């Protein structure tokens, strides 16, 4: 779930409630996800998503102090999506938290600043290590000012998507098929984007800079949560 500002502004994000289609000149088949699995409250003990996991969140809104976490989406990069739904009364999720904090598992986000903050606020998770496709895009795609997930998926993977489900009640007890599709599509392309962006970071000599930015995300999220979302503490 991508937001342009961590807690207060509208987001520009990937949406596929109306289906996913290849850009002009190619086939228009619906491509992903291959399967969507929904869990309540935590991931199953048997779920193994490998050493690189795409992660996203859905919440009731954009303010962690007001808008609760509703859904966490995961993907191993195989086209399948795993959705963990929270009812608002229990955010224990020990297995999910352990995976998010496992230092041997890289977590891929788009606009990790928001998601890392939500996972910190509601699950108490210190998420890491992290790769953020939005930060990577800003570092290497300096020829454009369009770094939304929809833009990356279109420009780098040749896939065009709609935004029909951008605003939705994620706190509903029963998610619609459109909501599930929408949530799933936010993670099923992140592995492919990471691979492309990794190549560009190496080519432009900005890998170390990207890693430093990723490492700072937990601190940035803590600043957001404690009231410094808009103020630049590095300013004069």
LOKOL-778500 format. One record per residue: residue number from 1; residue in one letter; chain; z negated, y, x negated of N, C-alpha, C in turn. Coordinates in steps of 0.1 Angstrom, whole numbers, plus 5000, padded with zeros to 4 digits. Each point is the difference from the previous one (the first is absolute). Example, Ala and Ser with C-alpha at 12.3 -4.5 7.8 and 13.67 -1.06 7.14 Angstrom:
# LOKOL-778500
<rec 1 "A" "A" <4922 4943 4868> <5000 5012 5009> <5000 5012 4991>>
<rec 2 "S" "A" <5007 5011 5004> <5000 5011 4991> <4992 5011 5008>>
This chain:
# LOKOL-778500
<rec 1 "X" "A" <5000 4988 4991> <5000 5012 5009> <5000 5012 4991>>
<rec 2 "X" "A" <5011 5008 5000> <5001 5011 4991> <4996 5013 5006>>
<rec 3 "X" "A" <4992 5008 4994> <4996 5014 5005> <5003 5010 4989>>
<rec 4 "X" "A" <5006 5011 5004> <5003 5011 4990> <4987 5007 4995>>
<rec 5 "X" "A" <4990 5001 5009> <4987 5005 4996> <4990 4990 5003>>
<rec 6 "X" "A" <4989 4998 4992> <4992 4988 5002> <4993 4999 5014>>
<rec 7 "X" "A" <4996 5012 5005> <4992 4998 5013> <5005 5009 5011>>
<rec 8 "X" "A" <5009 5009 4998> <5002 5011 5010> <5014 5002 5004>>
<rec 9 "X" "A" <5011 4995 4993> <5013 5004 5004> <5008 4988 5004>>
<rec 10 "X" "A" <5012 5003 5006> <5008 4990 5006> <5006 4992 4988>>
<rec 11 "X" "A" <5003 4987 5003> <5005 4991 4990> <5015 4998 5001>>
<rec 12 "X" "A" <5007 4997 4989> <5014 4997 5000> <5001 4986 4995>>
<rec 13 "X" "A" <5003 4990 5008> <4998 4986 4996> <5011 4991 5006>>
<rec 14 "X" "A" <5000 4988 4995> <5009 4990 5004> <4996 4995 5014>>
<rec 15 "X" "A" <5010 4999 5009> <4997 4994 5013> <5012 4991 5004>>
<rec 16 "X" "A" <4997 4989 5005> <5010 4991 5004> <4998 4994 5014>>
<rec 17 "X" "A" <4993 5007 5008> <4998 4995 5014> <5013 4997 5007>>
<rec 18 "X" "A" <5010 5008 4997> <5013 4998 5007> <5009 4990 4992>>
<rec 19 "X" "A" <4995 4995 4989> <5008 4990 4992> <5005 5006 4987>>
<rec 20 "X" "A" <5004 4991 4991> <5003 5004 4987> <5015 4997 4997>>
<rec 21 "X" "A" <5007 5010 4994> <5014 4998 4999> <5005 5005 4986>>
<rec 22 "X" "A" <5010 4992 4994> <5005 5005 4988> <5008 5013 5002>>
<rec 23 "X" "A" <5000 5008 4989> <5007 5013 5001> <5015 4999 5003>>
<rec 24 "X" "A" <5006 5011 5003> <5014 5000 5004> <5009 4993 4989>>
<rec 25 "X" "A" <5009 4992 5005> <5009 4992 4992> <4996 4986 4998>>
<rec 26 "X" "A" <4988 4996 5005> <4995 4987 4998> <4997 4994 5013>>
<rec 27 "X" "A" <4996 4987 5000> <4996 4993 5013> <4988 5007 5006>>
<rec 28 "X" "A" <4999 4998 5013> <4989 5006 5008> <4990 4990 5005>>
<rec 29 "X" "A" <4998 4989 4993> <4991 4990 5005> <4986 5005 4997>>
<rec 30 "X" "A" <4991 4996 5010> <4985 5002 4997> <4996 4991 4989>>
<rec 31 "X" "A" <4994 5005 4989> <4997 4992 4989> <4986 4995 4998>>
<rec 32 "X" "A" <4990 5009 5002> <4986 4996 4998> <4991 5005 5011>>
<rec 33 "X" "A" <4989 4995 5001> <4994 4989 4993> <5004 4986 5004>>
<rec 34 "X" "A" <4999 4990 4992> <5003 4986 5004> <4990 4995 5009>>
<rec 35 "X" "A" <4987 5003 4997> <4989 4996 5008> <4989 5010 5000>>
<rec 36 "X" "A" <4992 5001 5011> <4989 5009 5000> <4988 4992 5005>>
<rec 37 "X" "A" <4989 5000 4992> <4988 4993 5003> <4989 5010 5002>>
<rec 38 "X" "A" <4993 4998 5011> <4989 5009 5004> <4986 4993 4999>>
<rec 39 "X" "A" <4991 5007 4993> <4986 4995 4999> <4991 5010 5005>>
<rec 40 "X" "A" <4988 4995 5005> <4990 5009 5005> <4988 5001 4990>>
<rec 41 "X" "A" <4998 5012 4995> <4988 5003 4992> <5001 4997 4985>>
<rec 42 "X" "A" <5008 4991 4996> <5000 4996 4986> <5012 4990 4998>>
<rec 43 "X" "A" <5004 4998 4987> <5010 4991 4997> <4994 4986 4999>>
<rec 44 "X" "A" <5008 4989 5003> <4994 4987 4999> <4998 4996 4985>>
<rec 45 "X" "A" <4990 4991 4998> <4997 4996 4987> <5011 4993 4992>>
<rec 46 "X" "A" <5010 4995 5008> <5011 4992 4994> <5011 5009 4996>>
<rec 47 "X" "A" <5000 5013 5004> <5012 5009 4997> <5000 5004 4986>>
<rec 48 "X" "A" <5011 4997 4993> <5003 5003 4986> <5013 5008 5000>>
<rec 49 "X" "A" <4999 5013 4997> <5012 5009 5000> <5005 5002 4985>>
<rec 50 "X" "A" <4995 4994 4991> <5005 5001 4986> <4993 5012 4993>>
<rec 51 "X" "A" <5007 5003 4988> <4994 5010 4991> <5004 5014 5003>>
<rec 52 "X" "A" <5010 5002 5009> <5004 5013 5004> <5002 5001 5015>>
<rec 53 "X" "A" <4992 5008 5006> <4999 5001 5015> <5003 5014 5005>>
<rec 54 "X" "A" <5009 5001 5010> <5002 5013 5006> <4990 5002 5011>>
<rec 55 "X" "A" <4995 5012 5001> <4989 5003 5009> <5003 5013 5007>>
<rec 56 "X" "A" <4996 5001 5013> <5001 5012 5008> <4989 5000 5010>>
<rec 57 "X" "A" <4997 5012 5006> <4990 5001 5011> <5005 5007 5012>>
<rec 58 "X" "A" <4995 4998 5011> <5002 5007 5012> <4986 5005 5005>>
<rec 59 "X" "A" <4999 5012 5005> <4987 5006 5005> <5003 5007 5012>>
<rec 60 "X" "A" <4989 5005 5007> <5001 5007 5012> <5005 5014 4998>>
<rec 61 "X" "A" <5000 5005 4987> <5005 5013 4997> <4999 5002 4985>>
<rec 62 "X" "A" <4999 5012 4996> <5002 5004 4985> <4987 5004 4994>>
<rec 63 "X" "A" <4989 5000 5007> <4987 5005 4995> <4990 4988 4999>>
<rec 64 "X" "A" <4997 4996 4988> <4991 4988 4998> <4986 5002 5007>>
<rec 65 "X" "A" <4995 5013 5000> <4987 5002 5006> <5001 4999 5015>>
<rec 66 "X" "A" <5011 5000 5006> <5002 5000 5015> <5008 4988 5005>>
<rec 67 "X" "A" <5010 4996 4992> <5010 4990 5005> <4998 4987 4993>>
<rec 68 "X" "A" <4996 4990 5007> <4997 4987 4994> <5012 4992 4996>>
<rec 69 "X" "A" <4997 4992 4990> <5010 4990 4996> <5003 4990 5010>>
<rec 70 "X" "A" <5012 4997 5003> <5003 4990 5011> <5007 4988 4994>>
<rec 71 "X" "A" <5009 5001 4990> <5008 4989 4996> <5003 5001 4985>>
<rec 72 "X" "A" <5000 4989 4993> <5004 4999 4986> <5012 4990 5000>>
<rec 73 "X" "A" <5011 5005 4994> <5012 4991 4998> <5001 4995 4986>>
<rec 74 "X" "A" <5004 4988 4998> <5002 4994 4987> <5013 4992 4999>>
<rec 75 "X" "A" <5006 5000 4989> <5012 4991 4997> <5000 4996 4986>>
<rec 76 "X" "A" <5005 4988 4998> <5002 4994 4987> <5014 5003 4994>>
<rec 77 "X" "A" <5008 5007 5008> <5013 5003 4996> <5011 4990 5003>>
<rec 78 "X" "A" <4995 4991 5009> <5009 4989 5004> <5007 5002 5014>>
<rec 79 "X" "A" <4998 5013 5005> <5006 5003 5013> <4990 4998 5012>>
<rec 80 "X" "A" <4989 4993 4997> <4990 4998 5010> <4989 5011 4999>>
<rec 81 "X" "A" <4993 5002 5012> <4990 5010 5000> <4987 4994 5006>>
<rec 82 "X" "A" <4989 5004 4995> <4987 4995 5005> <4992 5013 5005>>
<rec 83 "X" "A" <4996 5000 5012> <4993 5011 5006> <4986 4997 5003>>
<rec 84 "X" "A" <4991 5008 4995> <4985 4998 5003> <4996 5011 5010>>
<rec 85 "X" "A" <4996 4997 5012> <4996 5009 5010> <4985 5002 5001>>
<rec 86 "X" "A" <4995 5012 5001> <4986 5003 5001> <4997 5006 5014>>
<rec 87 "X" "A" <4989 4995 5006> <4996 5005 5013> <4992 5012 5000>>
<rec 88 "X" "A" <4996 5005 4989> <4992 5013 4999> <4985 4997 4999>>
<rec 89 "X" "A" <4996 4988 5002> <4985 4997 5000> <4996 4993 4987>>
<rec 90 "X" "A" <5009 4994 4993> <4997 4993 4988> <5011 5001 4989>>
<rec 91 "X" "A" <4996 5005 4989> <5009 5002 4989> <4996 4992 4987>>
<rec 92 "X" "A" <4993 4989 5002> <4995 4993 4989> <5012 4994 4991>>
<rec 93 "X" "A" <5008 4992 5006> <5012 4994 4994> <4998 4997 4985>>
<rec 94 "X" "A" <4991 4991 4997> <4997 4997 4986> <5012 4994 4992>>
<rec 95 "X" "A" <5008 4992 5006> <5012 4994 4993> <5010 5010 4997>>
<rec 96 "X" "A" <5003 5009 5010> <5010 5011 4998> <4995 5009 4989>>
<rec 97 "X" "A" <4987 5004 5001> <4994 5009 4990> <5001 4994 4986>>
<rec 98 "X" "A" <4997 4987 4999> <5001 4994 4987> <5014 5000 4994>>
<rec 99 "X" "A" <5010 4998 5009> <5014 5001 4995> <5004 5014 4995>>
<rec 100 "X" "A" <4996 5010 5008> <5003 5014 4997> <4993 5004 4987>>
<rec 101 "X" "A" <4989 4994 4997> <4992 5004 4987> <5004 4991 4989>>
<rec 102 "X" "A" <5007 4989 5002> <5003 4991 4989> <5009 5007 4990>>
<rec 103 "X" "A" <4995 5001 4987> <5007 5007 4990> <5012 4992 4995>>
<rec 104 "X" "A" <5002 4988 5004> <5011 4992 4996> <5012 5000 5010>>
<rec 105 "X" "A" <4998 5008 5011> <5010 5002 5010> <5004 5014 5001>>
<rec 106 "X" "A" <5012 5003 4998> <5005 5014 5001> <5003 5002 5015>>
<rec 107 "X" "A" <4995 5012 5005> <5003 5003 5014> <5010 5012 5000>>
<rec 108 "X" "A" <5011 4998 5008> <5010 5010 5001> <4998 5007 5013>>
<rec 109 "X" "A" <5000 5013 4999> <4999 5009 5012> <5012 5010 5000>>
<rec 110 "X" "A" <5002 5006 5011> <5008 5012 5001> <4991 5011 5005>>
<rec 111 "X" "A" <4998 5011 4992> <4989 5010 5002> <4987 4994 5000>>
<rec 112 "X" "A" <4996 4994 4989> <4988 4992 4998> <4987 5009 5002>>
<rec 113 "X" "A" <5002 5013 4998> <4989 5009 5001> <4993 4999 5014>>
<rec 114 "X" "A" <5007 4999 5010> <4994 4999 5014> <4995 4986 5002>>
<rec 115 "X" "A" <5007 4989 4997> <4996 4987 5002> <4988 4996 4992>>
<rec 116 "X" "A" <5000 5003 4987> <4989 4998 4992> <4987 5006 5005>>
<rec 117 "X" "A" <5002 5012 5005> <4988 5007 5006> <4995 4994 5013>>
<rec 118 "X" "A" <5009 4995 5008> <4996 4993 5013> <4993 4987 4997>>
<rec 119 "X" "A" <5005 4993 4990> <4994 4987 4996> <4987 5002 4994>>
<rec 120 "X" "A" <4998 5011 4992> <4987 5003 4994> <4990 5004 5011>>
<rec 121 "X" "A" <5005 5008 5010> <4991 5005 5010> <4995 4990 5010>>
<rec 122 "X" "A" <5009 4990 5003> <4997 4991 5011> <4996 4986 4995>>
<rec 123 "X" "A" <5006 4995 4989> <4997 4987 4994> <4991 5001 4988>>
<rec 124 "X" "A" <4998 5012 4995> <4992 5002 4988> <5007 4994 4988>>
<rec 125 "X" "A" <5013 4999 5001> <5008 4994 4989> <5004 5010 4989>>
<rec 126 "X" "A" <4998 4996 4988> <5005 5008 4988> <5013 4993 4996>>
<rec 127 "X" "A" <5011 5005 5006> <5012 4993 4999> <5007 5002 4986>>
<rec 128 "X" "A" <5005 4989 4994> <5006 5002 4988> <5004 4986 4994>>
<rec 129 "X" "A" <5009 5000 4991> <5009 5011 4995> <5010 5003 5011>>
<rec 130 "X" "A" <5006 5012 4999> <5009 5005 5011> <5013 5004 4994>>
<rec 131 "X" "A" <5011 4998 5007> <5013 5006 4998> <5004 5008 5012>>
<rec 132 "X" "A" <5003 5013 4999> <5004 5008 5011> <5014 5004 4999>>
<rec 133 "X" "A" <5008 4995 5010> <5015 5003 4999> <5003 5015 5002>>
<rec 134 "X" "A" <4991 5007 5007> <5002 5014 5002> <4998 5008 4987>>
<rec 135 "X" "A" <4990 4997 4993> <4997 5006 4987> <5011 4997 4991>>
<rec 136 "X" "A" <5004 4987 4999> <5011 4996 4991> <5013 5007 5003>>
<rec 137 "X" "A" <5003 5002 5013> <5012 5007 5004> <5000 5014 4996>>
<rec 138 "X" "A" <4988 5007 5001> <4999 5014 4996> <5002 5001 4985>>
<rec 139 "X" "A" <4996 4990 4993> <5001 5001 4985> <5014 4998 4995>>
<rec 140 "X" "A" <5008 4992 5007> <5013 4997 4995> <5012 5004 5009>>
<rec 141 "X" "A" <4998 5002 5013> <5011 5005 5008> <4999 5015 5002>>
<rec 142 "X" "A" <5000 5007 4988> <4998 5014 5000> <5013 5007 5005>>
<rec 143 "X" "A" <5010 4993 5003> <5013 5006 5005> <4999 5002 5015>>
<rec 144 "X" "A" <4989 4996 5007> <4998 5002 5014> <4986 5004 5003>>
<rec 145 "X" "A" <4998 5006 5012> <4987 5003 5004> <4996 4991 5012>>
<rec 146 "X" "A" <5007 4989 5002> <4998 4991 5011> <4994 4987 4994>>
<rec 147 "X" "A" <4987 4998 5002> <4993 4989 4995> <4992 4992 5010>>
<rec 148 "X" "A" <5004 5002 5013> <4994 4992 5011> <5005 4985 4998>>
<rec 149 "X" "A" <4992 4991 5006> <5004 4986 5000> <5014 4998 5006>>
<rec 150 "X" "A" <5002 5006 5011> <5013 4999 5007> <5011 5004 4990>>
<rec 151 "X" "A" <4998 5011 4992> <5010 5005 4991> <5002 4990 4989>>
<rec 152 "X" "A" <4990 4994 4994> <5001 4991 4989> <5007 4987 5004>>
<rec 153 "X" "A" <4996 4995 5012> <5007 4988 5005> <5015 5002 5002>>
<rec 154 "X" "A" <5003 5011 5005> <5014 5003 5003> <5008 5003 4987>>
<rec 155 "X" "A" <4994 5008 4991> <5007 5004 4988> <5001 4989 4989>>
<rec 156 "X" "A" <4989 4992 4999> <4999 4990 4989> <5004 4986 5005>>
<rec 157 "X" "A" <4998 4997 5013> <5003 4987 5004> <5012 4999 5010>>
<rec 158 "X" "A" <5005 5012 5004> <5011 5000 5009> <4997 4996 5014>>
<rec 159 "X" "A" <4987 5002 5004> <4996 4996 5014> <4996 5013 5007>>
<rec 160 "X" "A" <5005 5001 5012> <4996 5012 5009> <4992 4995 5011>>
<rec 161 "X" "A" <4989 5008 5003> <4991 4996 5011> <4997 5011 5009>>
<rec 162 "X" "A" <4996 4997 5012> <4996 5011 5010> <4985 5003 4998>>
<rec 163 "X" "A" <4996 5010 5008> <4986 5004 5000> <4994 5000 5014>>
<rec 164 "X" "A" <5005 4991 5008> <4996 5000 5014> <4985 4998 5002>>
<rec 165 "X" "A" <4994 4992 4992> <4986 4996 5002> <4990 5009 4991>>
<rec 166 "X" "A" <5005 5012 4995> <4992 5008 4991> <4986 5003 5006>>
<rec 167 "X" "A" <4999 5004 5012> <4987 5002 5007> <4997 4989 5009>>
<rec 168 "X" "A" <4988 4994 4997> <4997 4988 5008> <4985 4998 5001>>
<rec 169 "X" "A" <4994 4994 5010> <4986 4998 5002> <4997 4987 4992>>
<rec 170 "X" "A" <4996 5001 4988> <4997 4988 4992> <4986 4994 5003>>
<rec 171 "X" "A" <4992 5007 5008> <4987 4994 5005> <5001 4991 5012>>
<rec 172 "X" "A" <5012 4998 5005> <5001 4992 5012> <4997 4985 4996>>
<rec 173 "X" "A" <4993 4993 5009> <4995 4986 4997> <5012 4991 4998>>
<rec 174 "X" "A" <5011 5002 5007> <5012 4992 4998> <5012 5008 4995>>
<rec 175 "X" "A" <5004 4997 4989> <5012 5007 4994> <5013 4995 5006>>
<rec 176 "X" "A" <5009 5009 5003> <5013 4997 5006> <5008 4994 4989>>
<rec 177 "X" "A" <5011 4994 5004> <5010 4994 4990> <5006 5011 4992>>
<rec 178 "X" "A" <5002 5012 5006> <5006 5011 4993> <4990 5005 4989>>
<rec 179 "X" "A" <4987 5001 5004> <4990 5004 4990> <4999 4990 4988>>
<rec 180 "X" "A" <5001 4987 5003> <4999 4990 4990> <5012 5001 4990>>
<rec 181 "X" "A" <5012 5002 5006> <5012 5002 4992> <4998 5012 4991>>
<rec 182 "X" "A" <4996 5011 5006> <4999 5013 4993> <4990 4998 4989>>
<rec 183 "X" "A" <4988 4994 5002> <4990 4999 4990> <5005 4991 4989>>
<rec 184 "X" "A" <5007 4989 5003> <5005 4991 4990> <5010 5006 4991>>
<rec 185 "X" "A" <5009 5008 5005> <5010 5006 4992> <4995 5010 4990>>
<rec 186 "X" "A" <4988 5005 5002> <4994 5009 4990> <4996 4993 4987>>
<rec 187 "X" "A" <5000 4986 5000> <4996 4993 4988> <5011 4991 4994>>
<rec 188 "X" "A" <5009 4995 5008> <5010 4990 4996> <5010 5005 4989>>
<rec 189 "X" "A" <5002 5013 4999> <5009 5005 4990> <4994 5006 4987>>
<rec 190 "X" "A" <4987 5000 5000> <4993 5006 4989> <5002 4993 4986>>
<rec 191 "X" "A" <5001 4987 5000> <5003 4993 4988> <5013 5004 4994>>
<rec 192 "X" "A" <5010 5001 5009> <5014 5003 4995> <5000 5014 4995>>
<rec 193 "X" "A" <4993 5009 5007> <4999 5014 4995> <4993 5001 4986>>
<rec 194 "X" "A" <4989 4993 4999> <4993 5000 4987> <5009 4995 4989>>
<rec 195 "X" "A" <5008 4990 5002> <5009 4995 4990> <5010 5010 4995>>
<rec 196 "X" "A" <5006 5007 5010> <5009 5011 4997> <4994 5012 4993>>
<rec 197 "X" "A" <4988 5003 5005> <4993 5012 4994> <4994 4997 4986>>
<rec 198 "X" "A" <4996 4987 4998> <4996 4996 4987> <5011 5002 4989>>
<rec 199 "X" "A" <5012 4996 5004> <5012 5002 4991> <5002 5014 4997>>
<rec 200 "X" "A" <4999 5009 5010> <5002 5014 4998> <4989 5006 4991>>
<rec 201 "X" "A" <4987 4996 5002> <4989 5005 4992> <5002 4996 4986>>
<rec 202 "X" "A" <5005 4988 4997> <5002 4996 4986> <5012 5008 4994>>
<rec 203 "X" "A" <5010 5002 5008> <5012 5007 4995> <4997 5014 4997>>
<rec 204 "X" "A" <4991 5007 5008> <4997 5014 4997> <4988 5002 4992>>
<rec 205 "X" "A" <4994 4989 4995> <4988 5001 4991> <4988 5005 5007>>
<rec 206 "X" "A" <4998 4997 5013> <4988 5005 5007> <4991 4990 5005>>
<rec 207 "X" "A" <5000 4988 4994> <4991 4989 5005> <4986 5003 4998>>
<rec 208 "X" "A" <4996 5006 4988> <4986 5003 4997> <4995 5011 5009>>
<rec 209 "X" "A" <5009 5010 5003> <4996 5010 5009> <4997 4995 5014>>
<rec 210 "X" "A" <5009 4991 5004> <4998 4994 5013> <4987 4992 5001>>
<rec 211 "X" "A" <4997 4992 4990> <4988 4992 5000> <4988 5009 5000>>
<rec 212 "X" "A" <5000 5011 4993> <4989 5010 5000> <4998 5005 5014>>
<rec 213 "X" "A" <5011 5004 5007> <4999 5005 5014> <4994 4989 5009>>
<rec 214 "X" "A" <5005 4988 4999> <4995 4989 5008> <4985 4998 4998>>
<rec 215 "X" "A" <4995 5000 4987> <4986 4998 4997> <4991 5011 5006>>
<rec 216 "X" "A" <5006 5012 5002> <4992 5011 5006> <4999 5000 5015>>
<rec 217 "X" "A" <5007 4991 5006> <5001 5000 5015> <4987 4998 5007>>
<rec 218 "X" "A" <4991 4991 4994> <4987 4997 5006> <4992 5013 4999>>
<rec 219 "X" "A" <5000 5008 4990> <4993 5012 4999> <5006 5010 5010>>
<rec 220 "X" "A" <5013 5001 5000> <5006 5009 5010> <4996 4997 5014>>
<rec 221 "X" "A" <5000 4987 5003> <4995 4997 5014> <4986 5003 5002>>
<rec 222 "X" "A" <4991 4999 4990> <4986 5004 5002> <4999 5015 5002>>
<rec 223 "X" "A" <5008 5008 4993> <5000 5014 5002> <5004 5004 5014>>
<rec 224 "X" "A" <5010 4993 5005> <5005 5002 5014> <4988 4997 5010>>
<rec 225 "X" "A" <4994 4989 4998> <4990 4996 5009> <4987 5009 5000>>
<rec 226 "X" "A" <4998 5006 4988> <4988 5009 4999> <5003 5014 5002>>
<rec 227 "X" "A" <5012 5004 5005> <5003 5013 5004> <5009 5008 4992>>
<rec 228 "X" "A" <5006 4995 4989> <5009 5007 4991> <5015 4996 5002>>
<rec 229 "X" "A" <5003 4997 5013> <5014 4996 5003> <5010 5010 4997>>
<rec 230 "X" "A" <4998 5013 5002> <5009 5010 4999> <4998 5009 4988>>
<rec 231 "X" "A" <4988 5001 4996> <4996 5009 4988> <5004 4993 4987>>
<rec 232 "X" "A" <5006 5008 4991> <5004 4995 4987> <4989 5003 4990>>
<rec 233 "X" "A" <4992 4990 4997> <4988 5002 4991> <5004 5003 4986>>
<rec 234 "X" "A" <5013 4998 4997> <5005 5003 4986> <5005 5015 4999>>
<rec 235 "X" "A" <5000 5007 5012> <5006 5013 5000> <4989 5010 4993>>
<rec 236 "X" "A" <5005 5011 4996> <4991 5010 4993> <4990 5005 5010>>
